[in-house]
Amino acid sequence: MQEKQRNLNEDLKKIETKLEAVLQPISPRPAFVLSLRQRLDEEIAQRQKKAKVKKGLLVAGGIIGGVLMVVALIRSLTSWDEFTHTIKGWFMGQKKEHQAVSA
């Protein structure tokens, strides 16, 4: 087992040395690197801006929803008597219609 491992390691080292001799590293043009960096920076800035807008809309929606709930709660508590009066009036109107039809 160790013999196979040793042969594998030697073979891999031979392949690495051949690849190093054949493949020469290249250095990109500075203008290309600068252009790429600028495009990436712009894309990151746009993504951050979109994320801020989404958070802002979420917060604004939450605040508006909360305010509307408070207004609805206050309105329901302050106009309860008016609501019951309206329901009673509606029921009384229904009774009068049924009495007039049956008479």
Order of alpha helices (4+ residues) and beta strands (2+ residues): alpha-alpha-alpha
